[in-house]
Each structure stands twice: as C-alpha cells, then as structure tokens.
Amino acid sequence: MQSGQVSIWVPILVGLIGVLGVVLGQLVTAWRERSREASASRRADDIYWRDKRLEASLALLVTMNAWRELVVDTWCDSPDDAILADLHDTVIAMSDQLATLKLIGTDSIRTAATTAVDDLFATSAAVRAAPTTADHPQASRHLSATIHTLREHLRHSLSIP
C-alpha cells in the first residue's frame, strides 16, 4: 500500500456505519412516534371516561336532590298519588343511575355513591318507621349532608376544581 492511499475496508466500513446510523435513526423515530400516539390515545380515552363518569355522577346527584325534596315533603303530610308516582319514578331513576355509575365509576366512586344512596334510604326509612318521634329537620339536614359529602367526593375523584 502506498503512502496516502486508504485501504478499501475503510470506505466500506464508513458506509456501513452511515447506513446503520440512518436505519437506527428511523427505528428510534418510529418508536418515539408510536409512543407519542399511544400516549395521546390513552389521554383521549381517559378524558372520554372522565366525561362519562361526570355525566353519570351529575345525573345521580340531580336525582338524589329531587328525591330528597319529594321524600322530605312526604314526612309531614300524606302524599297524594301524583307525589307517590313522582317518588317512585325518582327512586327508579336513582337506581338506574347508580347502576350506571357502578359500571363506569372507579372503585372509590362506586363505594361512595352506593354508601350515599344506602344512607339516604336508611335515613328516610328510619323517619318513616317513627314519624312522630323522628327529628324531621335533623333528618333533612342529614340527607342534605350526605348528598353534599358525595358531591365533594365526586369533585375530588373527577378532579373538578
């Protein structure tokens, strides 16, 4: 080999390194793009289910408030058939909404919603069992506090400021 000449292996090796660099660069770029797409997909999925949970939670809270108003009004007076029908419809709606929330809610949301609904029904049943000795204002405040507690739990669980 003469001085100033480069062995044939050097350009071949440099070419191979260049080709490997391009291939590895493309692989890394493709991996990062797939990772970015997967992250965006997970984020969109999280937002979708958060919105569904929020919608179901809101429906349950509205129904619980309506039920509370109806049931408190029936403690002191004999309800007529229209009020009883409204009360029945509200209980059915609350049951359906709770079932929806149990299906799509997190463990924490399911537990809190079930506990709140059970507490509402238990409090109302206790007042109905002893209508003359029950403290109606206190029971009404307890129902409101139960709904308020659930609302605050849902706000926290769904990251609502």
mmCIF file of the C-alpha atoms, coordinates in Angstrom:
data_MODEL
# 
_entry.id   MODEL 
# 
loop_
_atom_site.group_PDB 
_atom_site.id 
_atom_site.type_symbol 
_atom_site.label_atom_id 
_atom_site.label_alt_id 
_atom_site.label_comp_id 
_atom_site.label_asym_id 
_atom_site.label_entity_id 
_atom_site.label_seq_id 
_atom_site.pdbx_PDB_ins_code 
_atom_site.Cartn_x 
_atom_site.Cartn_y 
_atom_site.Cartn_z 
_atom_site.occupancy 
_atom_site.B_iso_or_equiv 
_atom_site.pdbx_formal_charge 
_atom_site.auth_seq_id 
_atom_site.auth_comp_id 
_atom_site.auth_asym_id 
_atom_site.auth_atom_id 
_atom_site.pdbx_PDB_model_num 
ATOM 1   C CA . MET A 1 1   ? 0.000    0.000  0.000  1.00 0.00 ? 1   MET A CA 1 
ATOM 2   C CA . GLN A 1 2   ? 1.386    3.352  -0.972 1.00 0.00 ? 2   GLN A CA 1 
ATOM 3   C CA . SER A 1 3   ? 1.516    6.255  1.351  1.00 0.00 ? 3   SER A CA 1 
ATOM 4   C CA . GLY A 1 4   ? -1.584   8.433  1.056  1.00 0.00 ? 4   GLY A CA 1 
ATOM 5   C CA . GLN A 1 5   ? -3.818   5.589  -0.039 1.00 0.00 ? 5   GLN A CA 1 
ATOM 6   C CA . VAL A 1 6   ? -6.673   4.364  2.083  1.00 0.00 ? 6   VAL A CA 1 
ATOM 7   C CA . SER A 1 7   ? -7.449   0.718  2.471  1.00 0.00 ? 7   SER A CA 1 
ATOM 8   C CA . ILE A 1 8   ? -10.628  -0.419 0.695  1.00 0.00 ? 8   ILE A CA 1 
ATOM 9   C CA . TRP A 1 9   ? -12.078  -1.516 4.001  1.00 0.00 ? 9   TRP A CA 1 
ATOM 10  C CA . VAL A 1 10  ? -12.205  1.992  5.432  1.00 0.00 ? 10  VAL A CA 1 
ATOM 11  C CA . PRO A 1 11  ? -14.789  3.411  2.950  1.00 0.00 ? 11  PRO A CA 1 
ATOM 12  C CA . ILE A 1 12  ? -16.826  0.210  3.199  1.00 0.00 ? 12  ILE A CA 1 
ATOM 13  C CA . LEU A 1 13  ? -16.791  0.414  6.997  1.00 0.00 ? 13  LEU A CA 1 
ATOM 14  C CA . VAL A 1 14  ? -17.704  4.132  6.942  1.00 0.00 ? 14  VAL A CA 1 
ATOM 15  C CA . GLY A 1 15  ? -20.552  3.376  4.506  1.00 0.00 ? 15  GLY A CA 1 
ATOM 16  C CA . LEU A 1 16  ? -21.880  0.590  6.742  1.00 0.00 ? 16  LEU A CA 1 
ATOM 17  C CA . ILE A 1 17  ? -21.728  2.849  9.799  1.00 0.00 ? 17  ILE A CA 1 
ATOM 18  C CA . GLY A 1 18  ? -23.627  5.523  7.850  1.00 0.00 ? 18  GLY A CA 1 
ATOM 19  C CA . VAL A 1 19  ? -26.316  3.062  6.745  1.00 0.00 ? 19  VAL A CA 1 
ATOM 20  C CA . LEU A 1 20  ? -26.652  1.675  10.284 1.00 0.00 ? 20  LEU A CA 1 
ATOM 21  C CA . GLY A 1 21  ? -26.936  5.207  11.642 1.00 0.00 ? 21  GLY A CA 1 
ATOM 22  C CA . VAL A 1 22  ? -29.766  6.021  9.224  1.00 0.00 ? 22  VAL A CA 1 
ATOM 23  C CA . VAL A 1 23  ? -31.596  2.754  9.972  1.00 0.00 ? 23  VAL A CA 1 
ATOM 24  C CA . LEU A 1 24  ? -31.229  3.189  13.744 1.00 0.00 ? 24  LEU A CA 1 
ATOM 25  C CA . GLY A 1 25  ? -32.363  6.808  13.470 1.00 0.00 ? 25  GLY A CA 1 
ATOM 26  C CA . GLN A 1 26  ? -35.502  5.714  11.614 1.00 0.00 ? 26  GLN A CA 1 
ATOM 27  C CA . LEU A 1 27  ? -36.202  2.988  14.177 1.00 0.00 ? 27  LEU A CA 1 
ATOM 28  C CA . VAL A 1 28  ? -35.847  5.422  17.091 1.00 0.00 ? 28  VAL A CA 1 
ATOM 29  C CA . THR A 1 29  ? -38.073  7.968  15.339 1.00 0.00 ? 29  THR A CA 1 
ATOM 30  C CA . ALA A 1 30  ? -40.740  5.333  14.643 1.00 0.00 ? 30  ALA A CA 1 
ATOM 31  C CA . TRP A 1 31  ? -40.609  4.098  18.253 1.00 0.00 ? 31  TRP A CA 1 
ATOM 32  C CA . ARG A 1 32  ? -40.993  7.640  19.619 1.00 0.00 ? 32  ARG A CA 1 
ATOM 33  C CA . GLU A 1 33  ? -43.899  8.351  17.262 1.00 0.00 ? 33  GLU A CA 1 
ATOM 34  C CA . ARG A 1 34  ? -45.685  5.142  18.318 1.00 0.00 ? 34  ARG A CA 1 
ATOM 35  C CA . SER A 1 35  ? -45.099  6.044  21.956 1.00 0.00 ? 35  SER A CA 1 
ATOM 36  C CA . ARG A 1 36  ? -46.486  9.547  21.378 1.00 0.00 ? 36  ARG A CA 1 
ATOM 37  C CA . GLU A 1 37  ? -49.559  8.164  19.589 1.00 0.00 ? 37  GLU A CA 1 
ATOM 38  C CA . ALA A 1 38  ? -50.184  5.620  22.348 1.00 0.00 ? 38  ALA A CA 1 
ATOM 39  C CA . SER A 1 39  ? -49.913  8.359  24.968 1.00 0.00 ? 39  SER A CA 1 
ATOM 40  C CA . ALA A 1 40  ? -52.364  10.578 23.054 1.00 0.00 ? 40  ALA A CA 1 
ATOM 41  C CA . SER A 1 41  ? -54.757  7.656  22.683 1.00 0.00 ? 41  SER A CA 1 
ATOM 42  C CA . ARG A 1 42  ? -54.603  6.889  26.418 1.00 0.00 ? 42  ARG A CA 1 
ATOM 43  C CA . ARG A 1 43  ? -55.202  10.554 27.215 1.00 0.00 ? 43  ARG A CA 1 
ATOM 44  C CA . ALA A 1 44  ? -58.216  10.711 24.893 1.00 0.00 ? 44  ALA A CA 1 
ATOM 45  C CA . ASP A 1 45  ? -59.559  7.513  26.468 1.00 0.00 ? 45  ASP A CA 1 
ATOM 46  C CA . ASP A 1 46  ? -59.083  8.923  29.981 1.00 0.00 ? 46  ASP A CA 1 
ATOM 47  C CA . ILE A 1 47  ? -60.883  12.123 29.016 1.00 0.00 ? 47  ILE A CA 1 
ATOM 48  C CA . TYR A 1 48  ? -63.754  10.164 27.445 1.00 0.00 ? 48  TYR A CA 1 
ATOM 49  C CA . TRP A 1 49  ? -64.306  8.030  30.551 1.00 0.00 ? 49  TRP A CA 1 
ATOM 50  C CA . ARG A 1 50  ? -63.901  11.003 32.896 1.00 0.00 ? 50  ARG A CA 1 
ATOM 51  C CA . ASP A 1 51  ? -66.624  12.804 30.949 1.00 0.00 ? 51  ASP A CA 1 
ATOM 52  C CA . LYS A 1 52  ? -68.871  9.730  31.113 1.00 0.00 ? 52  LYS A CA 1 
ATOM 53  C CA . ARG A 1 53  ? -68.301  9.454  34.881 1.00 0.00 ? 53  ARG A CA 1 
ATOM 54  C CA . LEU A 1 54  ? -69.009  13.158 35.292 1.00 0.00 ? 54  LEU A CA 1 
ATOM 55  C CA . GLU A 1 55  ? -72.241  12.865 33.296 1.00 0.00 ? 55  GLU A CA 1 
ATOM 56  C CA . ALA A 1 56  ? -73.408  9.845  35.320 1.00 0.00 ? 56  ALA A CA 1 
ATOM 57  C CA . SER A 1 57  ? -72.418  11.489 38.613 1.00 0.00 ? 57  SER A CA 1 
ATOM 58  C CA . LEU A 1 58  ? -74.250  14.678 37.775 1.00 0.00 ? 58  LEU A CA 1 
ATOM 59  C CA . ALA A 1 59  ? -77.397  12.762 36.825 1.00 0.00 ? 59  ALA A CA 1 
ATOM 60  C CA . LEU A 1 60  ? -77.282  10.840 40.113 1.00 0.00 ? 60  LEU A CA 1 
ATOM 61  C CA . LEU A 1 61  ? -76.771  13.996 42.191 1.00 0.00 ? 61  LEU A CA 1 
ATOM 62  C CA . VAL A 1 62  ? -79.674  15.775 40.478 1.00 0.00 ? 62  VAL A CA 1 
ATOM 63  C CA . THR A 1 63  ? -81.934  12.778 41.055 1.00 0.00 ? 63  THR A CA 1 
ATOM 64  C CA . MET A 1 64  ? -80.823  12.478 44.684 1.00 0.00 ? 64  MET A CA 1 
ATOM 65  C CA . ASN A 1 65  ? -81.716  16.135 45.267 1.00 0.00 ? 65  ASN A CA 1 
ATOM 66  C CA . ALA A 1 66  ? -85.121  15.672 43.622 1.00 0.00 ? 66  ALA A CA 1 
ATOM 67  C CA . TRP A 1 67  ? -85.748  12.534 45.686 1.00 0.00 ? 67  TRP A CA 1 
ATOM 68  C CA . ARG A 1 68  ? -84.726  14.360 48.865 1.00 0.00 ? 68  ARG A CA 1 
ATOM 69  C CA . GLU A 1 69  ? -87.196  17.167 48.176 1.00 0.00 ? 69  GLU A CA 1 
ATOM 70  C CA . LEU A 1 70  ? -90.003  14.719 47.494 1.00 0.00 ? 70  LEU A CA 1 
ATOM 71  C CA . VAL A 1 71  ? -89.333  12.489 50.483 1.00 0.00 ? 71  VAL A CA 1 
ATOM 72  C CA . VAL A 1 72  ? -88.980  15.365 52.948 1.00 0.00 ? 72  VAL A CA 1 
ATOM 73  C CA . ASP A 1 73  ? -92.308  16.762 51.738 1.00 0.00 ? 73  ASP A CA 1 
ATOM 74  C CA . THR A 1 74  ? -93.989  13.409 52.405 1.00 0.00 ? 74  THR A CA 1 
ATOM 75  C CA . TRP A 1 75  ? -92.790  13.090 56.007 1.00 0.00 ? 75  TRP A CA 1 
ATOM 76  C CA . CYS A 1 76  ? -95.284  15.543 57.451 1.00 0.00 ? 76  CYS A CA 1 
ATOM 77  C CA . ASP A 1 77  ? -98.192  15.206 55.020 1.00 0.00 ? 77  ASP A CA 1 
ATOM 78  C CA . SER A 1 78  ? -99.913  12.256 53.433 1.00 0.00 ? 78  SER A CA 1 
ATOM 79  C CA . PRO A 1 79  ? -98.703  12.227 49.860 1.00 0.00 ? 79  PRO A CA 1 
ATOM 80  C CA . ASP A 1 80  ? -101.209 12.094 47.048 1.00 0.00 ? 80  ASP A CA 1 
ATOM 81  C CA . ASP A 1 81  ? -100.952 9.651  44.163 1.00 0.00 ? 81  ASP A CA 1 
ATOM 82  C CA . ALA A 1 82  ? -99.055  12.104 41.957 1.00 0.00 ? 82  ALA A CA 1 
ATOM 83  C CA . ILE A 1 83  ? -96.361  12.634 44.608 1.00 0.00 ? 83  ILE A CA 1 
ATOM 84  C CA . LEU A 1 84  ? -96.104  8.888  45.177 1.00 0.00 ? 84  LEU A CA 1 
ATOM 85  C CA . ALA A 1 85  ? -95.740  8.328  41.425 1.00 0.00 ? 85  ALA A CA 1 
ATOM 86  C CA . ASP A 1 86  ? -93.033  11.023 41.248 1.00 0.00 ? 86  ASP A CA 1 
ATOM 87  C CA . LEU A 1 87  ? -91.281  9.466  44.222 1.00 0.00 ? 87  LEU A CA 1 
ATOM 88  C CA . HIS A 1 88  ? -91.438  6.023  42.612 1.00 0.00 ? 88  HIS A CA 1 
ATOM 89  C CA . ASP A 1 89  ? -90.078  7.372  39.298 1.00 0.00 ? 89  ASP A CA 1 
ATOM 90  C CA . THR A 1 90  ? -87.272  9.155  41.121 1.00 0.00 ? 90  THR A CA 1 
ATOM 91  C CA . VAL A 1 91  ? -86.275  6.007  43.004 1.00 0.00 ? 91  VAL A CA 1 
ATOM 92  C CA . ILE A 1 92  ? -86.222  4.028  39.745 1.00 0.00 ? 92  ILE A CA 1 
ATOM 93  C CA . ALA A 1 93  ? -84.105  6.744  38.072 1.00 0.00 ? 93  ALA A CA 1 
ATOM 94  C CA . MET A 1 94  ? -81.728  6.843  41.044 1.00 0.00 ? 94  MET A CA 1 
ATOM 95  C CA . SER A 1 95  ? -81.353  3.083  40.930 1.00 0.00 ? 95  SER A CA 1 
ATOM 96  C CA . ASP A 1 96  ? -80.609  3.139  37.194 1.00 0.00 ? 96  ASP A CA 1 
ATOM 97  C CA . GLN A 1 97  ? -78.107  5.981  37.574 1.00 0.00 ? 97  GLN A CA 1 
ATOM 98  C CA . LEU A 1 98  ? -76.386  4.234  40.458 1.00 0.00 ? 98  LEU A CA 1 
ATOM 99  C CA . ALA A 1 99  ? -76.120  1.087  38.323 1.00 0.00 ? 99  ALA A CA 1 
ATOM 100 C CA . THR A 1 100 ? -74.515  3.134  35.543 1.00 0.00 ? 100 THR A CA 1 
ATOM 101 C CA . LEU A 1 101 ? -72.075  4.705  37.976 1.00 0.00 ? 101 LEU A CA 1 
ATOM 102 C CA . LYS A 1 102 ? -71.247  1.291  39.425 1.00 0.00 ? 102 LYS A CA 1 
ATOM 103 C CA . LEU A 1 103 ? -70.418  0.122  35.912 1.00 0.00 ? 103 LEU A CA 1 
ATOM 104 C CA . ILE A 1 104 ? -68.220  3.015  34.764 1.00 0.00 ? 104 ILE A CA 1 
ATOM 105 C CA . GLY A 1 105 ? -67.060  4.554  38.048 1.00 0.00 ? 105 GLY A CA 1 
ATOM 106 C CA . THR A 1 106 ? -63.795  3.991  39.825 1.00 0.00 ? 106 THR A CA 1 
ATOM 107 C CA . ASP A 1 107 ? -63.758  1.857  42.981 1.00 0.00 ? 107 ASP A CA 1 
ATOM 108 C CA . SER A 1 108 ? -63.821  4.998  45.098 1.00 0.00 ? 108 SER A CA 1 
ATOM 109 C CA . ILE A 1 109 ? -66.768  6.496  43.205 1.00 0.00 ? 109 ILE A CA 1 
ATOM 110 C CA . ARG A 1 110 ? -68.729  3.219  43.290 1.00 0.00 ? 110 ARG A CA 1 
ATOM 111 C CA . THR A 1 111 ? -68.251  2.861  47.027 1.00 0.00 ? 111 THR A CA 1 
ATOM 112 C CA . ALA A 1 112 ? -69.106  6.492  47.822 1.00 0.00 ? 112 ALA A CA 1 
ATOM 113 C CA . ALA A 1 113 ? -72.218  6.525  45.616 1.00 0.00 ? 113 ALA A CA 1 
ATOM 114 C CA . THR A 1 114 ? -73.516  3.222  46.968 1.00 0.00 ? 114 THR A CA 1 
ATOM 115 C CA . THR A 1 115 ? -72.917  4.324  50.554 1.00 0.00 ? 115 THR A CA 1 
ATOM 116 C CA . ALA A 1 116 ? -74.675  7.656  49.952 1.00 0.00 ? 116 ALA A CA 1 
ATOM 117 C CA . VAL A 1 117 ? -77.751  6.085  48.353 1.00 0.00 ? 117 VAL A CA 1 
ATOM 118 C CA . ASP A 1 118 ? -77.958  3.457  51.092 1.00 0.00 ? 118 ASP A CA 1 
ATOM 119 C CA . ASP A 1 119 ? -77.675  6.191  53.729 1.00 0.00 ? 119 ASP A CA 1 
ATOM 120 C CA . LEU A 1 120 ? -80.443  8.227  52.093 1.00 0.00 ? 120 LEU A CA 1 
ATOM 121 C CA . PHE A 1 121 ? -82.793  5.273  52.040 1.00 0.00 ? 121 PHE A CA 1 
ATOM 122 C CA . ALA A 1 122 ? -81.908  4.229  55.608 1.00 0.00 ? 122 ALA A CA 1 
ATOM 123 C CA . THR A 1 123 ? -82.475  7.728  56.965 1.00 0.00 ? 123 THR A CA 1 
ATOM 124 C CA . SER A 1 124 ? -85.804  8.011  55.180 1.00 0.00 ? 124 SER A CA 1 
ATOM 125 C CA . ALA A 1 125 ? -86.855  4.575  56.395 1.00 0.00 ? 125 ALA A CA 1 
ATOM 126 C CA . ALA A 1 126 ? -85.964  5.496  59.979 1.00 0.00 ? 126 ALA A CA 1 
ATOM 127 C CA . VAL A 1 127 ? -88.140  8.617  59.791 1.00 0.00 ? 127 VAL A CA 1 
ATOM 128 C CA . ARG A 1 128 ? -90.993  6.642  58.230 1.00 0.00 ? 128 ARG A CA 1 
ATOM 129 C CA . ALA A 1 129 ? -90.717  3.994  60.954 1.00 0.00 ? 129 ALA A CA 1 
ATOM 130 C CA . ALA A 1 130 ? -91.170  6.559  63.740 1.00 0.00 ? 130 ALA A CA 1 
ATOM 131 C CA . PRO A 1 131 ? -92.880  9.595  62.193 1.00 0.00 ? 131 PRO A CA 1 
ATOM 132 C CA . THR A 1 132 ? -93.998  11.132 65.480 1.00 0.00 ? 132 THR A CA 1 
ATOM 133 C CA . THR A 1 133 ? -90.703  10.841 67.341 1.00 0.00 ? 133 THR A CA 1 
ATOM 134 C CA . ALA A 1 134 ? -88.304  11.467 64.453 1.00 0.00 ? 134 ALA A CA 1 
ATOM 135 C CA . ASP A 1 135 ? -86.472  14.773 64.276 1.00 0.00 ? 135 ASP A CA 1 
ATOM 136 C CA . HIS A 1 136 ? -87.547  15.802 60.760 1.00 0.00 ? 136 HIS A CA 1 
ATOM 137 C CA . PRO A 1 137 ? -85.316  18.886 60.451 1.00 0.00 ? 137 PRO A CA 1 
ATOM 138 C CA . GLN A 1 138 ? -82.267  16.925 61.611 1.00 0.00 ? 138 GLN A CA 1 
ATOM 139 C CA . ALA A 1 139 ? -83.072  14.060 59.237 1.00 0.00 ? 139 ALA A CA 1 
ATOM 140 C CA . SER A 1 140 ? -83.487  16.546 56.386 1.00 0.00 ? 140 SER A CA 1 
ATOM 141 C CA . ARG A 1 141 ? -80.109  18.122 57.224 1.00 0.00 ? 141 ARG A CA 1 
ATOM 142 C CA . HIS A 1 142 ? -78.573  14.641 57.318 1.00 0.00 ? 142 HIS A CA 1 
ATOM 143 C CA . LEU A 1 143 ? -79.916  13.882 53.832 1.00 0.00 ? 143 LEU A CA 1 
ATOM 144 C CA . SER A 1 144 ? -78.503  17.175 52.544 1.00 0.00 ? 144 SER A CA 1 
ATOM 145 C CA . ALA A 1 145 ? -75.145  16.494 54.224 1.00 0.00 ? 145 ALA A CA 1 
ATOM 146 C CA . THR A 1 146 ? -74.979  13.021 52.665 1.00 0.00 ? 146 THR A CA 1 
ATOM 147 C CA . ILE A 1 147 ? -75.577  14.461 49.195 1.00 0.00 ? 147 ILE A CA 1 
ATOM 148 C CA . HIS A 1 148 ? -73.045  17.230 49.871 1.00 0.00 ? 148 HIS A CA 1 
ATOM 149 C CA . THR A 1 149 ? -70.434  14.699 51.008 1.00 0.00 ? 149 THR A CA 1 
ATOM 150 C CA . LEU A 1 150 ? -70.957  12.623 47.868 1.00 0.00 ? 150 LEU A CA 1 
ATOM 151 C CA . ARG A 1 151 ? -70.751  15.737 45.674 1.00 0.00 ? 151 ARG A CA 1 
ATOM 152 C CA . GLU A 1 152 ? -67.436  16.747 47.255 1.00 0.00 ? 152 GLU A CA 1 
ATOM 153 C CA . HIS A 1 153 ? -66.086  13.216 46.901 1.00 0.00 ? 153 HIS A CA 1 
ATOM 154 C CA . LEU A 1 154 ? -67.060  13.181 43.226 1.00 0.00 ? 154 LEU A CA 1 
ATOM 155 C CA . ARG A 1 155 ? -65.477  16.604 42.664 1.00 0.00 ? 155 ARG A CA 1 
ATOM 156 C CA . HIS A 1 156 ? -62.234  15.313 44.157 1.00 0.00 ? 156 HIS A CA 1 
ATOM 157 C CA . SER A 1 157 ? -62.336  11.968 42.325 1.00 0.00 ? 157 SER A CA 1 
ATOM 158 C CA . LEU A 1 158 ? -63.076  13.590 38.970 1.00 0.00 ? 158 LEU A CA 1 
ATOM 159 C CA . SER A 1 159 ? -60.506  16.382 39.516 1.00 0.00 ? 159 SER A CA 1 
ATOM 160 C CA . ILE A 1 160 ? -63.034  19.190 39.302 1.00 0.00 ? 160 ILE A CA 1 
ATOM 161 C CA . PRO A 1 161 ? -61.678  22.400 40.817 1.00 0.00 ? 161 PRO A CA 1 
# 
